[in-house]
Amino acid sequence: MATEQSLPRRERRPSTSAPIVDIQGSVGPAGISRPKHKRTFTGFGAGEIKGVEASIPEPQREAWLKHQVSAFKDKDGFESSFVRHIETTLARSMFNCDETAAYAACSLAFRDRLILEWNRTQQRQTFADSKRVYYLSLEFLMGRALDNAMLNIGQKELAKASEAGLDNLGFRIEDVIQQEHDAALGNGGLGRLAACFLDSLASLNYPAWGYGLRYRYGIFKQEIIDGYQVEVPDYWLDFNPWEFPRHDVTVDIQFYGYVHKSTDENGKTVARWEGGETVKAVAYDVPIPGYATPSTNNLRLWSSKAASGEFDFQKFNSGDYESSVADQQRAETISAVLYPNDNLERGKELRLKQQYFWVAASLYDIVRRFKKTRRAWKEFPDQVAIQLNDTHPTLAIVELQRILVDLEGLEWDEAWNIVTNTFGYTNHTVLPEALEKWSVPLIQHLLPRHLQIVYDINLFFLQSVERAHPGDRDLLARVSIIEESQPKMVRMAYLAIVGSHKVNGVAELHSDLIKTTIFKDFVTIFGPDKFTNVTNGITPRRWLHQANPRLSDLIASKTGTHDFLKDLTLLNKIELSVDDPAFRKEWAAIKLANKAKLAEHIKNTTDVVVDPSALFDVQVKRIHEYKRQQMNIFGVIHRYLRIKAASPEERKKFLPRVSIFGGKAAPGYWMAKQIIHLINAVGSVVNNDKDVGNLLKVVFLEDYNVSKAELIIPASDISEHISTAGTEASGTSNMKFVLNGGLIIGTCDGANIEITREIGENNIFLFGNLSEEVEDLRHGHNYGLHTLDPELVQVFEAIEKGTFGDSKDFAGMITAVRDHGDYYLVSDDFHSYLETHDVIDEAYRNQEDWITKCITSVSRMGFFTSDRCINEYAEGIWNIEPLPVESAEPEKIEA
């Protein structure tokens, strides 16, 4: 004991270049410990980890290797892992294990397996030390994780096999999967695209991380009460086994304050951002498994906490109980809700806070990881590619410039060159009003140093434009990042273009439109090569194999394997079987079974009984005027009026139809909420009208999300993608519906055009005006050349006379079309829309031809995979390579 006290413990720092030798016993004098593993924010760099590995004595290395955790490989291993988690992790037993506990144990068993691959993947990527892509998205609409993990790992059959797995333990796999809450990290197509991209990045073995926000409540849970949307909190984080808190990975994020400028000893002006408020960002990691590969990438989500801690004891002791937790409550608000309502100024400030908080924490992480490589700053774009998913993360451009200039001391021009070669920007809208802007006073208040940098970037940019286009002052005003309005605004899309080396649209029409309309001046300035197209895609693993397993297996019976899930072009083999009677019969049976499953869900949730043999007409997506759910419900009303006006004999000629709607309206979007109200009002009348019976049913499915999409999409006969031409950037739900054997009614907009080109005009139902006609029609509406379609007038008359309740509730929707210019051309396209639905009715009556159309369409959908998208991004924008799984495994990495 005396000896220990006389020898203070000292810690030996690890050597970074120690040779690997076989040493037995102690390697140092008494009282000096071996180097401890000190986990840093982003782990060890490639050089450091080799040195640490070399310094671990052989007996300890052997002990680690001997006791390494191994994943289950058979049904006994799965059952053992399941029971162990029930009894030790959850402290339950076979006597009180319900389905919720079974979900938890099953998830933890699969999670254990995922973690091992996840760790190895991160180690492989660290050792390879190659370029990595970072995908910044404010939304990641992931859907349920357990089913996806089981399928991607390739062990779902083991878990659900008869007389084995969950079945052997007394549970149905379907019931267990149903226990999981959808991760409430997104709202619509933007977030689902990001989720598909993460799946493809992992499946294709690209080194990649996603960065987002860990919303406590997501957007909201939608309830329909008396026909109205009501928003309630979505408590999705009650139990989430798929995230790993990294309480040691924290970043202090600054807001408000002031900028102090001084001159250093070299005469250089130095800016320091001081004062203000600090909020702590805490990392939560989510493993993203690839399909049929051990690669498991990472999604890092940031949660906000008060930097001062959760609780101010001094204020509490002095009796100021409320303000003792005020700092924590204010900080947590940042990551509480996706898209806080920005109708109020405080809401706008919170949104901007969210965006900066997330990108600042992410860039701190990315920069810290790069600095571990000890490379020169000029090599940053060779190691790092950052993709901005829409304008939400645009402040990352300003933040990286601030880091390089203010914190790392680089010259402005050198730093800006690094920034512009690092970022790529994906645009998701052609609507000028949807391009994000922030007021200069708000940014000045919240991020004073960033506003200065924005002005410097703008000056730097406009000077270059002036040199290239001398005297063109109108051009300077049009492309300025600062909009000279009252108040002045920062145009985030313009900042994203100026700060990126590539800008891409997400469908051919969309990419052409942004070059010829909203961004045409930038094409003049930068040239056409800066602008490119990457048509969106979807992951077939989730949207065919997981959502529609019987159809996936039927396709595999003709392609020979499930390899089409990694190479979707192999779907073309099923076109050879289009005339095979047995194949067609099974195809029809699968569709009917999917419709019966949806009909059961409709009965259970809405108490409306629908006939699975009727035509299922589906429109499920975010509720927005440009997506024209209002035109759809006007068409439903028109059909209802025709049925009511027909004699009993004539009614027998009508094709039974079920119109299914779903989607959320933004909390502050009054018109979208009115559309939901009208849909439900029409449904309550139509569904209870004995004259109509089964000829028409109208259903609104509340709280549409990924899991409900997996139920609805395989059951559709026809799906509606009817946005005003030139307004939908791409759409991806159109791809999901066709991949599952449903057909489309749609306008020539977004990816509908490319789908038509791939599957053939005979297999899609197009209608309406073209994008090049839209501006002339709008001009006509505004200058007296607008006459309403007579059939639409009948619909409006029915609404206004109270057929579907108080007409005042729907007056805004009618006047928008009749009196306020009909911006979305509902009246112009209505007649064509109705005629096309009549064509669909006739086509559906001929089931043999209909099945041929469906099979042919699916067989030609090989282009629309997110794997193809990611390869295009990697090749044309990111300049990164996949990491070979076999050759990348370093020796003894397990230690």
N, C-alpha and C positions, 0 to 999 in steps of 0.2 A: 504494500500500500504506500509506504514511504517512497519507494522507488518511483511509483507512478506520479506522486505529487512533485517529486524533484525534477521530473522530465515533462515539461509542458508539451502538449500535443501540437505538432506543427503539420501543416498540410502541404504536401509536395505538389507543385503544379505539373500537369501532364506534359510530357514531351510531345511535340507535333511530328516528330520523325523517328520515333523509336522503332528499331527493327523487331519483327516478330520472332521471338526465340522461345525455346522450351525451358522455362525456368521453374524449378521446384522450390517451395519454401519461401522465406522472407526475401525481399529484394531491397531492404533498407534498414537502417539502424532502429533500435527500439524507440518508440515514442513518435515516430513519423508515420503518419497514416498513408495508405495508398490514395491516389487522387479520387475524390468523390465525383460521381456523375452530377453535374449541375445543369439541369435543363434550362435552356434559355428561351427567349420568346419564340424563336423559330427553330430550335434544335441546333445541332452541330452542323457545320459546313462539311463538305466532302473531305477536305484535308484534315480537319480536326477530328472527325469521327474515326479515321484510320489510326490516328495517333492514340486516341483513347482506347480503341480496341487493342492496340499493341501493348498497352501498359497494364492490361488486366492479367494477373497471374493465371497460369494454366489450371490449377485446381479449381479456382473460382469459375473459369470459363467452362470447365467440364461439368461443374455443378449446375450452371445455368442450362447448358445443353441437355443434361440428363433430365432435368425437370421441366423442360419447355412444354408449354401447353400445346396440345394438338387438337385439331378440329375433329368432330364426329365424322365418320365415313360410312356408317351403315345405320340400319333402323335401331339396333341396340344402342349405338352411340348416341343417336338422337334422343331416344327414350331416356337414357341415363342422364343426359344433359338437361332434358325437360324436367325430370323429377328432382334433380339436384337443385335447380333454380326454384321450383315450387317450395322445396323444403328448407333451403338455406337462404336464398336471396329474398323470397317473399314470406318466409316463415309461415307456410301453410302446410296442409297435408292432403292426402287423397279424399279426406272427408269434407273439406271445405274449399276445394278447388273449383271455382265457377269458371264461366267462359272468359271473364275478364282476366282472371289469374292465368288461365290457359294461354290467352293471348300474350300476356307478359312473359311467361316462361318460354313459350315458343319463340318470341321475338329475341329474348336474351340468349337462347340457344343458337339461333342463327347469327345474332350479333357477335357472339364469341368467335364464330367462324370468320365473320367479316373482318373483325378487328385484326386477326392474324394477317390476312391478305392486305389489309389497309396499311399496317405497319411496314410490311415488306415492300409495298408499292412506294411508300414515302422514302424508304431507305434506298430503293433502286434509283428513284429520281434524284436523291441527294448525291449518290455515288456517280451517277451519269453526268451530273452537273451540266445538263443541257438546257436549252431555252425552254421556258415554261410560259404557258398562257394563263392569264388571270381574267376571268369573266365576271364583270361587275354588272349586277342586275338588282334593281329594287324589288323584284318579284322572283320567286322560285316556287312555282305551283307544282309541288312534288307528287301529291297524291299519297296513297298508302304505301308504306315502306316494306312491310312484312312480305306481302305477296310478291312484290318486285324483287326483294332480296332472295326469296326462295327460287324464283324463276331464273334470275341471273346467275346464281350460284349453281343452278342445275339440280336442286334437291327437293323440289316441290313434290314430286312423286313419292319420294322417300317419306316425306312428312304426312302425306295423305293416303298412302297405299292401304288397301283393305287388309285387315288383320295385322297392321303395323302402324308405327308412328302415332299420330293423334287419334286415329280410329281405335287403335289398340289401347289407348289411354282413356277412351270414353268421350272423345270430342269429334265433331265434324269440322273439317278444315274451313269450310265456308263460314260457319258460325264464329269460329275463332278470328278469321280475317275481318269479319264485320265489326269486331270490337274496336278496331283502330280508328282514331280520329284522323281526318285528312289534315296534313300540315297546312296551317292557314297562313302561308307565306306569299300568297299571290291572289290575283283576281281573275285575269283573263288570259288571252293568247300570249301576251308578252311573257308572263311568268311560266306558262306551260312550255313555250319554246325554249326558255332557259333550262327548264328541267330536262327536256328532250336532248338538248345540247350536252348537258352534263353526262347523261347516260351514254351518248355517243362518244364523247371524249374518253370516258373510261373504257368503253367497249373496244375502241380503236387504239388504246394504249398511249394516248397522248398525255404528256405531263401537264396537268391543268388543275387549277383551283377555282372554285366559284366563291364570290364574296357577296354577302347580302346582309339584311337586317333580321334579327330574331324577334319578330313581332309577338308580343304576348297574346294579343287578341286577333291578329290577322286583320282582314278587312272588316267583316262582321258576319254573324250568322243571320241568314234571312228567314224571317217568319212571315207568312201571309195571314193577316188577321182582317176579316171582313173585306177581303179582296185587296187590301193595301199591303205594300211591303213595310215591315217593321224590322229595324236593325237591333239586334241584341248581341252582346259580347260572345265571342267564340272561344270558350275555355278549352283550347286544344292541347295545352301543355300540362294537363292534369297528370298524365303519365306518358313520357316520351322516351322510350329506351334507345332511340336512334341518334340522340345527341350526346356529346361529351363536353361537359363544362371544362374550360381551360382557365381556371381562376388565376393561374400564374401568367397567363397571356393577357395583359391589360395594357391599354393605351390611354393616356390623358389627352382629352380633346378640349381645345380652347374655344370659347365664344366671347363676343363683345370685346371690351378693352379698347386700346389705342395703339398707334404705331409711333415708335420713337426712332427718328433717323439721326445718324451721326456719321462722322468721317473717321476712318481708321488711319493708322500710321502711314499707309500707302496712298492716302488721298481718295480712297474708294468710299462711296456712300454705302452705309450699312443700315438696314432696316430691322428693327426688333419689334415684334408684336408682344405687347405687355398688358397686364391687368386682365380684367374681365372675369369670366366664370369658367371653371374646369369641370368637365364631366368625364367619367371613366367608362371606357369601352371594354367589355369582357368578352372573350372569344368562346364560342360554342361550335364544336366541329361535328359534322355529319358525314359518315362514310357513304360514298356513291359507288356501288359495285358495277363493274362492267359485265357484259353478257359473254359467257363462254371464254372468259379470260380471268386470270387472278388479279388483274389491275383493279384497284379500288381507289378512286380519287377522293378529294376532300372538298366539302362545302363548308366554308367558315362563315358563321353568322355572328353579328355583334349585338350585344345587349348593353343597355345603358344603366349606369349606376352613379350615384353621387360620389364625387372624388373625396369628399369629407367623411364618407361612411354613411351608414344607414340612419344614424341616430345622433342628435346633438344633446349630450348629457347635460351641458350647462343650461341650455334653454329649458330642458325638461325639469331640471331641479328648481329653476326659477319660476316654474308654473306655466311656462309658455309651451303647453303640450302640443298644440297644432303645428307651430313652426319648428318644433324639434325634429319633425320628419319631413318638413317642407322641401329641403334640398333633395332628399331622396325621391320624393314624389315628382318634383319637377324634372329631375334627371330621367326617371323611369318613363315619363311621358314620351320621350324621344322615340323609344322602341316599342311603344304600346300598340299602336294601330297603323296599319297600312293605309296610306293616303288619308290623313286626317282631313276633315271637311275644311276646305280653304275658302269658304264664302266669307269668313271673317279674317281680319288682319292677323289675329293671333294664330289662326289656322295656317295662314301663309308662312308665318315665321316658324311654326313647328315643322312644316314640310321642308323648308330650307335647312333647318337645324338637322332634321333626319338625314338629308342628303349629304351635308358636310360631315356629320358625325361618322357616317358609314364609309365615305370615300377616304376620309383622313385616317381612320383606323386601318383600313385596308392598305393604303399606301405606306403607312408606317411599317406594317408587316412586310410588304413587298420590298421596300427599300432596305429594311434591316436584313432580310434574307439575302439580298444582293450583296450587301456590304460584307457579309461573311465570306464571300468568294475572294475578297481582296482584289477584285478587278478594278481597272481604271473606269471612271464614270462614263467615258465615251463608249464603253462596251455594254452599257445598260440596255440599249435596244436589242443587242445581240442575245441577251439573256432573258429579257422580259418583254412579253406582248400583253397589252391590256386592251380588252374589248369593252366598249361602252354600249350597253344594251339600252338604246334610246337616250334621251337627253338627261335622265335623272342623275347619272354619275358624272356629268360634265365638269363639275367642280374639281374632279380628280386632276384635270389638266392644269388648273390653277394651283392646286395643292402641290403637285410634283414640281412645278416651276418655283414655288415658294421654298420647298425643301432644298432644291439644288442651289438656288441663289442665296437665300437667307441663312440656311443652316449649314450647307456644305461649301459655300463660298465660291461657286462657279460663276464665270462671267455670263451675262445675260444671254448673249448669242449662242454660246456653247450649250447652256442649259436648255434653251428653247429648241435647239436642234435635237437634243436628246428626247425632249418631250414629244415633239411632232413625229419622231420616228418610233415612238413607243405605242401610241394610241391608235386604235381604229374605232370608228363610230358607225353603229347600225341605226339607220333611221327607220321609224315604224309608222310614219304618218305623212300624208300629203295635204292634210287639212291645215292651212296657215294658222287657224285659231287654236290648233292643238299643239303648236310648237311652244315649248315652255319658255316663259320669260319671268324674270324677277326684277322688282323695282330697285333702282340704285339706292334710295334711302334705306331700304330693308337690308341690303347687303352691306352698306356702310355701317349700319348699326350692329349687325351680327358678325360680320367678317371684314373688318376694316382693312386689313392688309391684303386680303384677296381682291377687294375692289380696286385698290391701287394697281395690283398686278393685272387685272382685267383691262384697266385703262392703258397700261403699258403694252400689253399684248395688242390691243386695238390700234394704238399709235404705230407700233412696229409693223402691223399688218397693213394699215391704211397708207403708210409711207411707201411700202412696196407696191401697193396698187397704184398710187399716184405716179411712181416712177415708170410703171408699165403702161399706164393709161393717163398721161398728163392732161390736166384740164377737165377731166370728166367728173365734175363734182356730184352729179346725180348718182353716178355709180358708187362713189365714196359713201354717199348717204344711204344708198340701198344696202350695201354690204357691211356697214359699220356694225360691230358687235353691240354698240350702245345705240339704242333707238331714241331719237330726240323727241320724246313725247312728254306728257305731263302726268305723272312724274317720268323721268327717264327710266328706261328699262334695259336690262341686259338680256340679249337674245341668246339663249343657251345653245340652240341648234347651230347658230353661226359660230359661236365659240368652239363647239365640238368639231365643226368642219375645219376651222383655221388651225386647231390644235392636234389634228389627226393626219396620218399619212394616207389613210384610205377611208372612204365613206361608201357604205353599201346600202342599197335598198333590198327588199325581201321578196320581190317578184319582178318579173321582167317589165310588166306595165308600170309598176310602182317605181322601179329604178329609172325608167325612161321619163316618167312624169316629174320626179324630183329634179332631173337634169333640165327639163324644159319649162318647169314652172317655178316652184319655190326656191330652188337653188341654181337657177340658170346663170345668174351673175357669177357665181363661184366657179362654174364650168368655164366661163370666159377667162377668169383670173388664173385658175390652177390647171386648166386643160381637162379634157375628158378622162384621162387615165387615172385621175384621183378618185373617180366615181366608178363603182362597179356594182354588179348584181350577184346576190347569193339567194336564190329562191329557197324559201323555208322548207323544212321537212319535219317529219315526226319519227319517233322511235317505234319500229314495228314490234319491239319486245313488249312494250306496254299496250300499244294500241291495236295489236292483233293477237299476240300470243297470250297476254294476260287478260285482255278484255273479252276475247272471243276464242277460248281454247279449243272448242270443237271445230271451229272453222280453220284454226291454225293446224290442227291435226289432220283435217281433211286435205288441206293443201299439201302438207308433208307427205301424205299418201301418194300424191301424184309427182311431187318433186323428188321423192326418195329420202329426203332428210329434212330437218328443220334449219338447214344452212341458209335458207332464204331470209332468216331473221338477221343474219349478218351481211347478206348480199341480196337485197330485195329484188334485184333484176331477175333472180331465179324464178320469181312469180310467173314469168312469161310461159313457163312450162305447162301451167294449168290450162292455158288456152287450147292446148292440144286435146283436152278432155271436155271441151265445151259441149260436145254432142253425146257424151257418155251418159246413158240413162241412169245408171246407178249413182254416178257422181252428181248429176243434176237433182236426183231425188233426195240425196243426203244434204245437198246444198239448201234445198227448199225446207227440209225438215229442221235444219239448224236455225234458219231464219225464223221459222214459226216458233221454235222453242225459245229463242231470244225474245220474241214479241210476247209470248205467254208470260215469261219471267218479268218483263216490264209491265205487262197488264196487271200482274199480281202486285207489283210495287205501287202502281197507280191506285189500285183498290185499297191497299193498306194505308196509303198516305193521304188520299183525297176522297176516298169512299165513292169514287166514280168507277163504274164497271164499263170496261171497253172490250171489244171483240178482237182477239188477236188476228182474225182473218181480214179485218178491215185494213185499208191503206194507212200506215203510220207516217204522218207528215210532221217532221220535227224541225224546230228552230230553237237551238239552245246556245246561248252566247251572252256576253255582256249586253245589257239593254242600252241602246243608244239610237238616236234618231237616224244616224247615217246607216245603221245596220237594218233599219226599216222594219222592225217588228210591228210598227203601226200599220204598214201596208199589208202585212200578213193577216193581222186581226181584221182589218177592213175587208180583206178577201174572204175571211171566214164568215163575217157578217153577210156579205153578198151571197155566199153559198147558202147560208141559213135562210135568207129572204127568198131565194129561189125554191128551196125545199118547201117553205111555208106556202108559197104561191102555187105550188104544183098540186095536181089532183092525186088522190091515193094511187091511181094507176100509173101516173107519171113518176111518182116517187120511187116506184120499183126500179126505175132506170138509173137512179143515182147510185154511184159507187160509195159504199160505206167508208167513212174517213174519220181518223182520230188526229186532231191537230194538237201537237204537244209543244209547249213552250217552257223555257227555263232560262234563268239568268238573273244577275243582280244589277240594280241601278245604283249609281253613286249616291251617297246620302244627300248631297246637295243638288242633285239633278232632278228638278221638279217634273220636267216633261217625261223623262224616262219612267218615273214613278207613276205618272198618269197612264202610261202605256200598260204597265203591269196591272193597274186597277181596271182598265178597260178589258184586258184579256180575261181577268177573273169575273168581271161583271157579265161578259158575254157567255162565259162558261156556265155561270150559275143559271142563266136563262135557257141556253141551248140544251144543257145536260138534263134538264127537268121538263123539257117540252115533249109531251107524248106523241105529237104529230111527227116529230123528228126521229125519235127512237134511236136506233143504232146507226142511222145514216150520217150523223155528225156528233162528235164529242169534242169538247175543248178542255184541255188540261194544262194547268200551270204547276210545274214541279218546283217546290220551294227549295232554296239553298243549293242551287246547282254547283257542283264541284267535280273534281277529277273522278272520284268514286262513282258518282251518279252518271258521269259521262261514260264510264266503262260499262254501265248497265244500259244506258239509252242508245248509244251509238250503234252497237251490234243489232239493235231492234228496229232501226229505221228502214223504211222503204224509200222515202224521199226526204231529203234535208234541204233547208232553205238557206241560201247564201246570196242574199238579194240586196246588198248594199248599193247605194247610188254609184254608178260607174265612176271610177276614179277616186273613190274615198277609202276603200279597204286596201291597206298596203299589200297584204297577202292572204291572211287567213290560214289556219292550219286545221280547223275543225272540218273544212271541206275535204281535206285529205283523209282524215280519220274515218269519215262516213263512207267514202268510196272504198277505202281499204277493207272495210267490213261488209262490203256487198250491198251498200245502199247507193241510190242514184241522187243526183243533184238537180234542183231547180235554182238557177242563179243568173246574175247579170255578168256581162263581160268586164269583170273587175278582179283585181288581185290575182291569186293563183288559179282562179277558175279558168282563166285563159290557157294557162299551161296544162291544167288537167284536161281540158278539152282537146288540146293538141296531142296529148299522150293517149287518151282513151278513145278518142274519136267523137265527132259531133253527133253521131247517132245514139250515143250513150249518155248524153247530158242534155238537160232541158234549159236552153238559154232564152232570155227575153230582155226587152228593155233597150233604152238608148245607150249609145256608146259614149265613152269618156270625152271624145272630141266634140260631141254635141252638147255637153252639159252647160258650158258657159253661155252658148247662144240661147238655150232654153231658159236659163236663169235671167238673162237679159230681157227676154220676152216677157217673163213673169212680172218683172219690175217695171216694165214700160207699157203695160196695158194689153199685151197680146196673149194673156193667160185665160183659157177657158177650162173649167173643170170637166173631167170625164163624166158623162151622164150616169154611168153605173156607180161611180163614186158619190155622186150627188144623192142617189137613192140610199146609199149607206149612211151618209151624213144625216139625211132626213129621218132615218130610223133611229139613229142615236139621239137626235134633237127632240124627237117626240117622246122620249123616255122609255124606249123599249128595253134598255139595259140599265135603268136606274136614272138618277138625277142627271139630266143632260149638262148641267153646269159643270159637273165634274170633268167632262171631256171637251169642254168648249175650247180650251187652249190648243188641243191637238187638231181640232177642225179648223180653227182660225189660222193656225200655222200654215196649213195647206191652202185654204180658200182666200185668206185676206193678207197674209204676210209673205207672199212670194214663193211658197212651196219649195224651199231651198233644196230639199232632198228629192224633188221630182216624183213624189208619190203619184200625183194625178197623171203626169206624162207617161208613166210606166204601168198604170193600173190596168188598162185594157189588155195590153200585151201579157201582163201577169195572169189575168183571169183566163185568157185564151190558152196559155201554156199549161195551166192547171187542167183544163179540159183535155188537152193532148195527153197529159199524164194519166188521167182517168182511163182514157181509151187504151193507152199502152199497158196499164196495170191489169186490165181485163184479160189481156193475152199473156197469161202467166208464162207460157213457154218462151215467148220472145223476151219477156221481162227478165227471166232467169239467165238467158243468153247475154243480155246487156250487162247484168250484174257480174257474171263470171268473167266476161271479156274486160270489164272495167278493172276488176281486181288484178287480173293478169298483167295489166299494163301500168300498174302504179309503182313500178320499181324505182322511178326517178325521185319519188317524194319521200325519201328517207333522210332523217337527220344525219346519218352517217355520211351521205354524199355532201350535205351542207358543210359538215365539219372538215371534211377533206378539202373542200373548196376554200374555206377560211384558212386552213393550215397552209395551203399552197399559195393562195393569192394575197393574203393579208398578214398572217402571223409569221410565216416562214419558219414553221416548226416541224419536227419529225416525230413519228411515233417512237416509243421506247421499246425495243424488242424485249419481251418478257424473259426469254430463255437466256440470252447472252448477257442480260443486264444484272443478273443475280451475282453480287460480289461474294468472294470466298468468305466463309465464316461470318457472314453478315448477321446470322441469328444471334451471335454473342453480343 
